[in-house]
């Protein structure tokens, strides 16, 4: 069992930055790939980024490439999402999710919610124009 708790959301102006954190319980955190998803009002949940258990492999949705960076510190059982150059369209509730399923980081499976076994409660990110 893994419990995930997101933090770091808030209100920021366009062009600003935020760093989200996903803190996990459990002693085998490095065995889990962790993804970030987001859901804007009246929109479907969208994959944002994923990082492999070792932290050595990552993948991003095209709309955030070059602006967002996913990383992890397994010693702290935490995954981060650094978001730079934020845009109003990045406004959403951001969720982290974890899975023990192993795929190539760019795999379609990691972009789909069904792949993940554990989810956090979400943190709101609001970008004003």
Chimera marker file (.cmm) of the C-alpha trace (Angstrom):
<marker_set name="trace">
<marker id="1" x="0.000" y="0.000" z="0.000" r="1" g="1" b="0" radius="0.5"/>
<marker id="2" x="1.156" y="3.495" z="-0.862" r="1" g="1" b="0" radius="0.5"/>
<marker id="3" x="-0.423" y="6.731" z="0.269" r="1" g="1" b="0" radius="0.5"/>
<marker id="4" x="0.254" y="9.858" z="-1.750" r="1" g="1" b="0" radius="0.5"/>
<marker id="5" x="-0.126" y="13.451" z="-0.589" r="1" g="1" b="0" radius="0.5"/>
<marker id="6" x="0.295" y="16.376" z="-2.978" r="1" g="1" b="0" radius="0.5"/>
<marker id="7" x="1.249" y="19.883" z="-1.931" r="1" g="1" b="0" radius="0.5"/>
<marker id="8" x="2.595" y="23.079" z="-3.425" r="1" g="1" b="0" radius="0.5"/>
<marker id="9" x="-0.372" y="24.269" z="-5.428" r="1" g="1" b="0" radius="0.5"/>
<marker id="10" x="-1.616" y="27.826" z="-5.346" r="1" g="1" b="0" radius="0.5"/>
<marker id="11" x="-2.356" y="30.968" z="-7.294" r="1" g="1" b="0" radius="0.5"/>
<marker id="12" x="0.334" y="32.352" z="-9.580" r="1" g="1" b="0" radius="0.5"/>
<marker id="13" x="0.475" y="34.877" z="-12.390" r="1" g="1" b="0" radius="0.5"/>
<marker id="14" x="1.114" y="33.797" z="-15.946" r="1" g="1" b="0" radius="0.5"/>
<marker id="15" x="4.827" y="33.336" z="-16.521" r="1" g="1" b="0" radius="0.5"/>
<marker id="16" x="5.413" y="32.378" z="-12.923" r="1" g="1" b="0" radius="0.5"/>
<marker id="17" x="6.556" y="29.107" z="-11.374" r="1" g="1" b="0" radius="0.5"/>
<marker id="18" x="5.360" y="26.557" z="-8.864" r="1" g="1" b="0" radius="0.5"/>
<marker id="19" x="6.832" y="23.345" z="-7.558" r="1" g="1" b="0" radius="0.5"/>
<marker id="20" x="4.444" y="20.580" z="-6.656" r="1" g="1" b="0" radius="0.5"/>
<marker id="21" x="5.428" y="17.787" z="-4.303" r="1" g="1" b="0" radius="0.5"/>
<marker id="22" x="4.034" y="14.278" z="-4.008" r="1" g="1" b="0" radius="0.5"/>
<marker id="23" x="5.004" y="12.662" z="-0.717" r="1" g="1" b="0" radius="0.5"/>
<marker id="24" x="4.586" y="8.904" z="-0.443" r="1" g="1" b="0" radius="0.5"/>
<marker id="25" x="4.395" y="6.476" z="2.428" r="1" g="1" b="0" radius="0.5"/>
<marker id="26" x="6.018" y="3.062" z="2.253" r="1" g="1" b="0" radius="0.5"/>
<marker id="27" x="9.535" y="1.673" z="2.217" r="1" g="1" b="0" radius="0.5"/>
<marker id="28" x="9.748" y="0.567" z="-1.438" r="1" g="1" b="0" radius="0.5"/>
<marker id="29" x="9.011" y="3.867" z="-3.103" r="1" g="1" b="0" radius="0.5"/>
<marker id="30" x="11.723" y="3.329" z="-5.692" r="1" g="1" b="0" radius="0.5"/>
<marker id="31" x="9.715" y="0.384" z="-7.034" r="1" g="1" b="0" radius="0.5"/>
<marker id="32" x="6.969" y="2.745" z="-8.211" r="1" g="1" b="0" radius="0.5"/>
<marker id="33" x="6.768" y="4.827" z="-11.319" r="1" g="1" b="0" radius="0.5"/>
<marker id="34" x="4.980" y="8.072" z="-10.487" r="1" g="1" b="0" radius="0.5"/>
<marker id="35" x="2.915" y="10.171" z="-12.824" r="1" g="1" b="0" radius="0.5"/>
<marker id="36" x="1.322" y="13.587" z="-12.617" r="1" g="1" b="0" radius="0.5"/>
<marker id="37" x="-2.116" y="14.170" z="-14.088" r="1" g="1" b="0" radius="0.5"/>
<marker id="38" x="-4.335" y="17.237" z="-14.140" r="1" g="1" b="0" radius="0.5"/>
<marker id="39" x="-8.004" y="17.936" z="-14.541" r="1" g="1" b="0" radius="0.5"/>
<marker id="40" x="-9.451" y="21.318" z="-15.423" r="1" g="1" b="0" radius="0.5"/>
<marker id="41" x="-13.127" y="22.153" z="-14.823" r="1" g="1" b="0" radius="0.5"/>
<marker id="42" x="-15.407" y="20.388" z="-17.284" r="1" g="1" b="0" radius="0.5"/>
<marker id="43" x="-12.445" y="18.688" z="-18.959" r="1" g="1" b="0" radius="0.5"/>
<marker id="44" x="-11.160" y="15.144" z="-18.903" r="1" g="1" b="0" radius="0.5"/>
<marker id="45" x="-8.179" y="14.184" z="-16.795" r="1" g="1" b="0" radius="0.5"/>
<marker id="46" x="-4.934" y="14.677" z="-18.697" r="1" g="1" b="0" radius="0.5"/>
<marker id="47" x="-1.534" y="13.041" z="-18.350" r="1" g="1" b="0" radius="0.5"/>
<marker id="48" x="1.244" y="15.531" z="-17.620" r="1" g="1" b="0" radius="0.5"/>
<marker id="49" x="4.456" y="13.654" z="-16.852" r="1" g="1" b="0" radius="0.5"/>
<marker id="50" x="5.889" y="10.403" z="-15.511" r="1" g="1" b="0" radius="0.5"/>
<marker id="51" x="9.149" y="9.411" z="-13.863" r="1" g="1" b="0" radius="0.5"/>
<marker id="52" x="10.487" y="5.885" z="-13.550" r="1" g="1" b="0" radius="0.5"/>
<marker id="53" x="11.247" y="4.385" z="-10.152" r="1" g="1" b="0" radius="0.5"/>
<marker id="54" x="14.953" y="5.047" z="-10.476" r="1" g="1" b="0" radius="0.5"/>
<marker id="55" x="14.347" y="8.616" z="-11.589" r="1" g="1" b="0" radius="0.5"/>
<marker id="56" x="16.462" y="8.099" z="-14.660" r="1" g="1" b="0" radius="0.5"/>
<marker id="57" x="13.683" y="8.149" z="-17.226" r="1" g="1" b="0" radius="0.5"/>
<marker id="58" x="10.921" y="10.671" z="-17.750" r="1" g="1" b="0" radius="0.5"/>
<marker id="59" x="8.226" y="11.535" z="-20.249" r="1" g="1" b="0" radius="0.5"/>
<marker id="60" x="5.962" y="14.559" z="-20.755" r="1" g="1" b="0" radius="0.5"/>
<marker id="61" x="2.864" y="15.569" z="-22.629" r="1" g="1" b="0" radius="0.5"/>
<marker id="62" x="3.818" y="17.842" z="-25.507" r="1" g="1" b="0" radius="0.5"/>
<marker id="63" x="2.069" y="20.906" z="-24.050" r="1" g="1" b="0" radius="0.5"/>
<marker id="64" x="4.430" y="21.060" z="-21.056" r="1" g="1" b="0" radius="0.5"/>
<marker id="65" x="7.718" y="19.982" z="-22.638" r="1" g="1" b="0" radius="0.5"/>
<marker id="66" x="10.422" y="22.543" z="-21.967" r="1" g="1" b="0" radius="0.5"/>
<marker id="67" x="8.387" y="24.165" z="-19.179" r="1" g="1" b="0" radius="0.5"/>
<marker id="68" x="7.786" y="21.383" z="-16.631" r="1" g="1" b="0" radius="0.5"/>
<marker id="69" x="10.344" y="19.074" z="-15.029" r="1" g="1" b="0" radius="0.5"/>
<marker id="70" x="9.505" y="15.936" z="-13.096" r="1" g="1" b="0" radius="0.5"/>
<marker id="71" x="12.047" y="14.540" z="-10.654" r="1" g="1" b="0" radius="0.5"/>
<marker id="72" x="12.192" y="12.395" z="-7.566" r="1" g="1" b="0" radius="0.5"/>
<marker id="73" x="14.162" y="11.946" z="-4.373" r="1" g="1" b="0" radius="0.5"/>
<marker id="74" x="13.714" y="8.346" z="-3.291" r="1" g="1" b="0" radius="0.5"/>
<marker id="75" x="15.511" y="8.991" z="-0.002" r="1" g="1" b="0" radius="0.5"/>
<marker id="76" x="12.698" y="11.404" z="0.841" r="1" g="1" b="0" radius="0.5"/>
<marker id="77" x="9.941" y="9.350" z="-0.812" r="1" g="1" b="0" radius="0.5"/>
<marker id="78" x="8.976" y="12.413" z="-2.817" r="1" g="1" b="0" radius="0.5"/>
<marker id="79" x="8.329" y="13.256" z="-6.448" r="1" g="1" b="0" radius="0.5"/>
<marker id="80" x="8.397" y="16.842" z="-7.656" r="1" g="1" b="0" radius="0.5"/>
<marker id="81" x="6.880" y="18.687" z="-10.566" r="1" g="1" b="0" radius="0.5"/>
<marker id="82" x="8.617" y="21.984" z="-11.251" r="1" g="1" b="0" radius="0.5"/>
<marker id="83" x="6.384" y="24.136" z="-13.415" r="1" g="1" b="0" radius="0.5"/>
<marker id="84" x="7.901" y="27.171" z="-15.111" r="1" g="1" b="0" radius="0.5"/>
<marker id="85" x="6.431" y="29.673" z="-17.575" r="1" g="1" b="0" radius="0.5"/>
<marker id="86" x="2.959" y="28.854" z="-16.392" r="1" g="1" b="0" radius="0.5"/>
<marker id="87" x="0.007" y="29.682" z="-18.600" r="1" g="1" b="0" radius="0.5"/>
<marker id="88" x="-3.674" y="30.161" z="-17.758" r="1" g="1" b="0" radius="0.5"/>
<marker id="89" x="-4.400" y="26.900" z="-19.562" r="1" g="1" b="0" radius="0.5"/>
<marker id="90" x="-2.296" y="25.072" z="-16.959" r="1" g="1" b="0" radius="0.5"/>
<marker id="91" x="-5.008" y="25.832" z="-14.395" r="1" g="1" b="0" radius="0.5"/>
<marker id="92" x="-6.279" y="22.533" z="-13.010" r="1" g="1" b="0" radius="0.5"/>
<marker id="93" x="-6.272" y="20.186" z="-10.058" r="1" g="1" b="0" radius="0.5"/>
<marker id="94" x="-3.015" y="18.264" z="-10.214" r="1" g="1" b="0" radius="0.5"/>
<marker id="95" x="-2.849" y="14.670" z="-9.030" r="1" g="1" b="0" radius="0.5"/>
<marker id="96" x="0.075" y="12.337" z="-8.540" r="1" g="1" b="0" radius="0.5"/>
<marker id="97" x="-0.332" y="8.603" z="-9.008" r="1" g="1" b="0" radius="0.5"/>
<marker id="98" x="1.886" y="5.576" z="-8.500" r="1" g="1" b="0" radius="0.5"/>
<marker id="99" x="2.221" y="2.176" z="-10.117" r="1" g="1" b="0" radius="0.5"/>
<marker id="100" x="4.553" y="-0.810" z="-9.914" r="1" g="1" b="0" radius="0.5"/>
<marker id="101" x="3.906" y="-1.650" z="-13.560" r="1" g="1" b="0" radius="0.5"/>
<marker id="102" x="7.087" y="-1.333" z="-15.567" r="1" g="1" b="0" radius="0.5"/>
<marker id="103" x="7.084" y="0.114" z="-19.065" r="1" g="1" b="0" radius="0.5"/>
<marker id="104" x="9.372" y="2.246" z="-21.154" r="1" g="1" b="0" radius="0.5"/>
<marker id="105" x="8.790" y="5.784" z="-19.831" r="1" g="1" b="0" radius="0.5"/>
<marker id="106" x="7.320" y="6.911" z="-23.153" r="1" g="1" b="0" radius="0.5"/>
<marker id="107" x="4.808" y="4.083" z="-23.174" r="1" g="1" b="0" radius="0.5"/>
<marker id="108" x="1.171" y="4.913" z="-23.904" r="1" g="1" b="0" radius="0.5"/>
<marker id="109" x="0.237" y="2.970" z="-20.781" r="1" g="1" b="0" radius="0.5"/>
<marker id="110" x="1.814" y="5.556" z="-18.508" r="1" g="1" b="0" radius="0.5"/>
<marker id="111" x="-0.431" y="8.233" z="-19.996" r="1" g="1" b="0" radius="0.5"/>
<marker id="112" x="-3.534" y="6.344" z="-18.964" r="1" g="1" b="0" radius="0.5"/>
<marker id="113" x="-5.124" y="6.476" z="-15.522" r="1" g="1" b="0" radius="0.5"/>
<marker id="114" x="-5.897" y="2.750" z="-15.467" r="1" g="1" b="0" radius="0.5"/>
<marker id="115" x="-2.179" y="1.994" z="-15.204" r="1" g="1" b="0" radius="0.5"/>
<marker id="116" x="-1.909" y="3.543" z="-11.758" r="1" g="1" b="0" radius="0.5"/>
<marker id="117" x="-2.903" y="1.842" z="-8.539" r="1" g="1" b="0" radius="0.5"/>
<marker id="118" x="-2.621" y="4.709" z="-6.075" r="1" g="1" b="0" radius="0.5"/>
<marker id="119" x="-3.726" y="8.320" z="-6.295" r="1" g="1" b="0" radius="0.5"/>
<marker id="120" x="-3.354" y="11.421" z="-4.186" r="1" g="1" b="0" radius="0.5"/>
<marker id="121" x="-6.160" y="13.811" z="-3.313" r="1" g="1" b="0" radius="0.5"/>
<marker id="122" x="-4.976" y="16.558" z="-5.646" r="1" g="1" b="0" radius="0.5"/>
<marker id="123" x="-3.718" y="20.109" z="-5.312" r="1" g="1" b="0" radius="0.5"/>
<marker id="124" x="-5.213" y="23.140" z="-7.058" r="1" g="1" b="0" radius="0.5"/>
<marker id="125" x="-3.071" y="25.210" z="-9.409" r="1" g="1" b="0" radius="0.5"/>
<marker id="126" x="-4.544" y="28.459" z="-10.665" r="1" g="1" b="0" radius="0.5"/>
<marker id="127" x="-2.711" y="30.633" z="-13.185" r="1" g="1" b="0" radius="0.5"/>
<marker id="128" x="-4.066" y="34.127" z="-13.668" r="1" g="1" b="0" radius="0.5"/>
<marker id="129" x="-3.599" y="36.098" z="-16.871" r="1" g="1" b="0" radius="0.5"/>
<link id1="1" id2="2" r="1" g="1" b="0" radius="0.2"/>
<link id1="2" id2="3" r="1" g="1" b="0" radius="0.2"/>
<link id1="3" id2="4" r="1" g="1" b="0" radius="0.2"/>
<link id1="4" id2="5" r="1" g="1" b="0" radius="0.2"/>
<link id1="5" id2="6" r="1" g="1" b="0" radius="0.2"/>
<link id1="6" id2="7" r="1" g="1" b="0" radius="0.2"/>
<link id1="7" id2="8" r="1" g="1" b="0" radius="0.2"/>
<link id1="8" id2="9" r="1" g="1" b="0" radius="0.2"/>
<link id1="9" id2="10" r="1" g="1" b="0" radius="0.2"/>
<link id1="10" id2="11" r="1" g="1" b="0" radius="0.2"/>
<link id1="11" id2="12" r="1" g="1" b="0" radius="0.2"/>
<link id1="12" id2="13" r="1" g="1" b="0" radius="0.2"/>
<link id1="13" id2="14" r="1" g="1" b="0" radius="0.2"/>
<link id1="14" id2="15" r="1" g="1" b="0" radius="0.2"/>
<link id1="15" id2="16" r="1" g="1" b="0" radius="0.2"/>
<link id1="16" id2="17" r="1" g="1" b="0" radius="0.2"/>
<link id1="17" id2="18" r="1" g="1" b="0" radius="0.2"/>
<link id1="18" id2="19" r="1" g="1" b="0" radius="0.2"/>
<link id1="19" id2="20" r="1" g="1" b="0" radius="0.2"/>
<link id1="20" id2="21" r="1" g="1" b="0" radius="0.2"/>
<link id1="21" id2="22" r="1" g="1" b="0" radius="0.2"/>
<link id1="22" id2="23" r="1" g="1" b="0" radius="0.2"/>
<link id1="23" id2="24" r="1" g="1" b="0" radius="0.2"/>
<link id1="24" id2="25" r="1" g="1" b="0" radius="0.2"/>
<link id1="25" id2="26" r="1" g="1" b="0" radius="0.2"/>
<link id1="26" id2="27" r="1" g="1" b="0" radius="0.2"/>
<link id1="27" id2="28" r="1" g="1" b="0" radius="0.2"/>
<link id1="28" id2="29" r="1" g="1" b="0" radius="0.2"/>
<link id1="29" id2="30" r="1" g="1" b="0" radius="0.2"/>
<link id1="30" id2="31" r="1" g="1" b="0" radius="0.2"/>
<link id1="31" id2="32" r="1" g="1" b="0" radius="0.2"/>
<link id1="32" id2="33" r="1" g="1" b="0" radius="0.2"/>
<link id1="33" id2="34" r="1" g="1" b="0" radius="0.2"/>
<link id1="34" id2="35" r="1" g="1" b="0" radius="0.2"/>
<link id1="35" id2="36" r="1" g="1" b="0" radius="0.2"/>
<link id1="36" id2="37" r="1" g="1" b="0" radius="0.2"/>
<link id1="37" id2="38" r="1" g="1" b="0" radius="0.2"/>
<link id1="38" id2="39" r="1" g="1" b="0" radius="0.2"/>
<link id1="39" id2="40" r="1" g="1" b="0" radius="0.2"/>
<link id1="40" id2="41" r="1" g="1" b="0" radius="0.2"/>
<link id1="41" id2="42" r="1" g="1" b="0" radius="0.2"/>
<link id1="42" id2="43" r="1" g="1" b="0" radius="0.2"/>
<link id1="43" id2="44" r="1" g="1" b="0" radius="0.2"/>
<link id1="44" id2="45" r="1" g="1" b="0" radius="0.2"/>
<link id1="45" id2="46" r="1" g="1" b="0" radius="0.2"/>
<link id1="46" id2="47" r="1" g="1" b="0" radius="0.2"/>
<link id1="47" id2="48" r="1" g="1" b="0" radius="0.2"/>
<link id1="48" id2="49" r="1" g="1" b="0" radius="0.2"/>
<link id1="49" id2="50" r="1" g="1" b="0" radius="0.2"/>
<link id1="50" id2="51" r="1" g="1" b="0" radius="0.2"/>
<link id1="51" id2="52" r="1" g="1" b="0" radius="0.2"/>
<link id1="52" id2="53" r="1" g="1" b="0" radius="0.2"/>
<link id1="53" id2="54" r="1" g="1" b="0" radius="0.2"/>
<link id1="54" id2="55" r="1" g="1" b="0" radius="0.2"/>
<link id1="55" id2="56" r="1" g="1" b="0" radius="0.2"/>
<link id1="56" id2="57" r="1" g="1" b="0" radius="0.2"/>
<link id1="57" id2="58" r="1" g="1" b="0" radius="0.2"/>
<link id1="58" id2="59" r="1" g="1" b="0" radius="0.2"/>
<link id1="59" id2="60" r="1" g="1" b="0" radius="0.2"/>
<link id1="60" id2="61" r="1" g="1" b="0" radius="0.2"/>
<link id1="61" id2="62" r="1" g="1" b="0" radius="0.2"/>
<link id1="62" id2="63" r="1" g="1" b="0" radius="0.2"/>
<link id1="63" id2="64" r="1" g="1" b="0" radius="0.2"/>
<link id1="64" id2="65" r="1" g="1" b="0" radius="0.2"/>
<link id1="65" id2="66" r="1" g="1" b="0" radius="0.2"/>
<link id1="66" id2="67" r="1" g="1" b="0" radius="0.2"/>
<link id1="67" id2="68" r="1" g="1" b="0" radius="0.2"/>
<link id1="68" id2="69" r="1" g="1" b="0" radius="0.2"/>
<link id1="69" id2="70" r="1" g="1" b="0" radius="0.2"/>
<link id1="70" id2="71" r="1" g="1" b="0" radius="0.2"/>
<link id1="71" id2="72" r="1" g="1" b="0" radius="0.2"/>
<link id1="72" id2="73" r="1" g="1" b="0" radius="0.2"/>
<link id1="73" id2="74" r="1" g="1" b="0" radius="0.2"/>
<link id1="74" id2="75" r="1" g="1" b="0" radius="0.2"/>
<link id1="75" id2="76" r="1" g="1" b="0" radius="0.2"/>
<link id1="76" id2="77" r="1" g="1" b="0" radius="0.2"/>
<link id1="77" id2="78" r="1" g="1" b="0" radius="0.2"/>
<link id1="78" id2="79" r="1" g="1" b="0" radius="0.2"/>
<link id1="79" id2="80" r="1" g="1" b="0" radius="0.2"/>
<link id1="80" id2="81" r="1" g="1" b="0" radius="0.2"/>
<link id1="81" id2="82" r="1" g="1" b="0" radius="0.2"/>
<link id1="82" id2="83" r="1" g="1" b="0" radius="0.2"/>
<link id1="83" id2="84" r="1" g="1" b="0" radius="0.2"/>
<link id1="84" id2="85" r="1" g="1" b="0" radius="0.2"/>
<link id1="85" id2="86" r="1" g="1" b="0" radius="0.2"/>
<link id1="86" id2="87" r="1" g="1" b="0" radius="0.2"/>
<link id1="87" id2="88" r="1" g="1" b="0" radius="0.2"/>
<link id1="88" id2="89" r="1" g="1" b="0" radius="0.2"/>
<link id1="89" id2="90" r="1" g="1" b="0" radius="0.2"/>
<link id1="90" id2="91" r="1" g="1" b="0" radius="0.2"/>
<link id1="91" id2="92" r="1" g="1" b="0" radius="0.2"/>
<link id1="92" id2="93" r="1" g="1" b="0" radius="0.2"/>
<link id1="93" id2="94" r="1" g="1" b="0" radius="0.2"/>
<link id1="94" id2="95" r="1" g="1" b="0" radius="0.2"/>
<link id1="95" id2="96" r="1" g="1" b="0" radius="0.2"/>
<link id1="96" id2="97" r="1" g="1" b="0" radius="0.2"/>
<link id1="97" id2="98" r="1" g="1" b="0" radius="0.2"/>
<link id1="98" id2="99" r="1" g="1" b="0" radius="0.2"/>
<link id1="99" id2="100" r="1" g="1" b="0" radius="0.2"/>
<link id1="100" id2="101" r="1" g="1" b="0" radius="0.2"/>
<link id1="101" id2="102" r="1" g="1" b="0" radius="0.2"/>
<link id1="102" id2="103" r="1" g="1" b="0" radius="0.2"/>
<link id1="103" id2="104" r="1" g="1" b="0" radius="0.2"/>
<link id1="104" id2="105" r="1" g="1" b="0" radius="0.2"/>
<link id1="105" id2="106" r="1" g="1" b="0" radius="0.2"/>
<link id1="106" id2="107" r="1" g="1" b="0" radius="0.2"/>
<link id1="107" id2="108" r="1" g="1" b="0" radius="0.2"/>
<link id1="108" id2="109" r="1" g="1" b="0" radius="0.2"/>
<link id1="109" id2="110" r="1" g="1" b="0" radius="0.2"/>
<link id1="110" id2="111" r="1" g="1" b="0" radius="0.2"/>
<link id1="111" id2="112" r="1" g="1" b="0" radius="0.2"/>
<link id1="112" id2="113" r="1" g="1" b="0" radius="0.2"/>
<link id1="113" id2="114" r="1" g="1" b="0" radius="0.2"/>
<link id1="114" id2="115" r="1" g="1" b="0" radius="0.2"/>
<link id1="115" id2="116" r="1" g="1" b="0" radius="0.2"/>
<link id1="116" id2="117" r="1" g="1" b="0" radius="0.2"/>
<link id1="117" id2="118" r="1" g="1" b="0" radius="0.2"/>
<link id1="118" id2="119" r="1" g="1" b="0" radius="0.2"/>
<link id1="119" id2="120" r="1" g="1" b="0" radius="0.2"/>
<link id1="120" id2="121" r="1" g="1" b="0" radius="0.2"/>
<link id1="121" id2="122" r="1" g="1" b="0" radius="0.2"/>
<link id1="122" id2="123" r="1" g="1" b="0" radius="0.2"/>
<link id1="123" id2="124" r="1" g="1" b="0" radius="0.2"/>
<link id1="124" id2="125" r="1" g="1" b="0" radius="0.2"/>
<link id1="125" id2="126" r="1" g="1" b="0" radius="0.2"/>
<link id1="126" id2="127" r="1" g="1" b="0" radius="0.2"/>
<link id1="127" id2="128" r="1" g="1" b="0" radius="0.2"/>
<link id1="128" id2="129" r="1" g="1" b="0" radius="0.2"/>
</marker_set>
